[in-house]
Amino acid sequence: MKKLSAILLILLMMVSLSSCVGDWSLNYSDTVTADGWDIALDRDGKMAFAAAYVWDGSEEGRRIRIPDIVEGCTVFKLGGYFGRGLPMPFSVVMPAGPGESVIPAGEEGAPKSEELLFTLVIGPYLEEIANVRESSDFISVKEDGTQVIYHPVFAFEVDEKNPSFYAKEGKLYQKRGDALVTDFEYPSEK
């Protein structure tokens, strides 16, 4: 009877350990690009996380749907760690990188600053926000030569079947404890 108890205890410990191992970064050993997203895959565990979204510069591209399933893997996390621990945070990659104004601030013609609103649409499977990096501001030169510094901010829509999050007035909240997710910069209230 003691041997049977010991074997059951060992089996229970192995099952517990294997469930902990399920989200180790070493399991994410493959990346793909899908619909503008860089996605890290754990093909064995059929899990994935979404990292950088490459914005195409279009108005339609500012409404971003986080993929639900990519190559048979459920996207359950936004941002994460890849391979031996390489951080792959969520961020929006701008069509033009950050830059310096050629006209000093305070002078006539200096760039104006505007918020650039992105709407993240979260489906039913996203469970975790693991790693977020602030998206960089970028400078755009209009046809008339004026410069505008765009600062990315986020609003959210969440599928009602999502067990982890909900959106209220464009802000993202965790269902557990009704806590505001503070990893994102929301539009300033005017």
N, C-alpha and C positions, 0 to 999 in steps of 0.2 A: 504494500500500500504506500510506503514511503517513496519507493521508486516511481510509482505512478504520479504521486503528488509533485515530486521533483521534476519529472518530465513535463507535466502540465505547467508548472511554474516557469520552466525554461521556455516552453512554447509561448506562453503569455508574454514573457519578456521580449522574445524575438518579434512578436507581432507589434508590441508597443514600440520597439526600436525602429522597426521598418516603417511605421506610420510617421515617426519623427524625421526619418531620412527623406521622406517624400518631397521635401521642398529645399533640399540642399542645393547650393548653386552649382555643384559639380554635375548635377543631373541636367542642367540647362547647357547642352553642348552643341546646339545648332541654332542658327538665326536665319530668318527669312524676312523679306519685305512684302507686305500685303496691304494694298489700298493706302499706301503712303506711310505705313507703320513699320518700324523695326520690331520684330517679334522674336523673343527667345523661346525655344521649344525644349521640353523634356518629353521626347517621343515615347520613352518607355512608360512614363507616368501619365502620358496623355494630358500634360499640363503646359501652359504657356503664360508668359507675361508680356505686356505691351510696353515698349520703351518710347523712343523718339518718334514723333509724328512730323513728317516733312511736309510743310505747308506749300502748296503750289502757287500761292499768291492770289488765288481767286476768292471772290466773295462766298461762293458755295463751299470752298475748302475750309471756311472758318466754322462750319458745322461738322464736327468730327464724331463719327460713330466708332467707338472702341469695338474692334472685332470680337465676336462671341467665340468662334471656333476657327482655328487656322490649322490646316493640314491634319485634321483629326484631333487636335489638342485644344482643350478648353482654356480660353484666356480668362484666368481668374484673378490676375493681379496687374496693377499699373506700376511699372518700374520694378526693378529687382537686381539680382546679381547673377552674372554669367560665368560659367566655367570655374576657374579657381578663385572667383570672388570679384571679377571686374564689375564695377557698378555700371548699370545701364538704367539711369533714372529716366522718368517721364519728363519730356520737355517738348516744346514745339520748336522745330528748326525753321528759321525764317529763310525766305528766298534770297535775302541779302544779309550778310553777317553784320554784327555790330560795327559801328564806325564812329569816327569823330566828325563833328561839325566843322566845315571849313569857314564858317562865320561865327566868331565868338558870341557867346550868350550875352544878351543885353544890347547888342548892336542891332541896327535895322536889318531886317532880313534873316535874323537868327532863327533857327528852327523852332517851330511850335511843337508841343508835346501833346500827343493824343493817345487815349487807350484804344487798343485793338481787341475787340471782344471775340473770343472763341467759345463756342458752345460744345461741351463734351457730352455725348449721349452714351449713357451707361446701360448696357443690357442686363439680362437676368443673372449672368454668371460671375460678374466681377465681385470679389469678396474682400479685396485688400488693396490699399494704397501703400506701397512698400518703399518707394524711393522717388522723390520728386525734386527736380532742379528748376530753379527759376528760369523761365525762358528769357532770352536776351532781347533788349530793346534793339530796334534797328532804324536806320535813317533811310527815308525815301525822298527822292528829288522829283517833284511834280513837273509837269510839262512847262509850267511858267517859271521854273527855276527855284521855287520856294522849297525849303526843306522841312520835313515833318519827322519827328522822332516818335515812333510807334512803340507803345508799351503793352505787351500782351496781358490780358486779364481773362478770367474764365467764368462762365455760367454753366449750369448743369441741368440735364434732363435725365431722369432715371426710370427704367422700366419698373412698373409696379410690382413685378414678381421678384425683384432683386431682394434677397434676404438681408443684405448688409447695409444698404444705403437708401436714402431718399433725397429728393431735392425740394426745397421750399424757397420761392422767390429767386430761383437761379443759384442758390447756395447749396452745397453738398453737406449732408448730415449723415452720421452713423445712426442706424436704427437702434443699436444698443446704447442706451443712455442719451439719445437725442443730441449728441455732441457734434458741433460744427467741425468739419474737416478743415483744418487751418493750413494744410500743405499748399494751398492754391491762393493766388491773389485774385480777389473778386473785384468787380467794377466799383469805383468810388461812388459813394452816394452823393448826389447833387441836390 
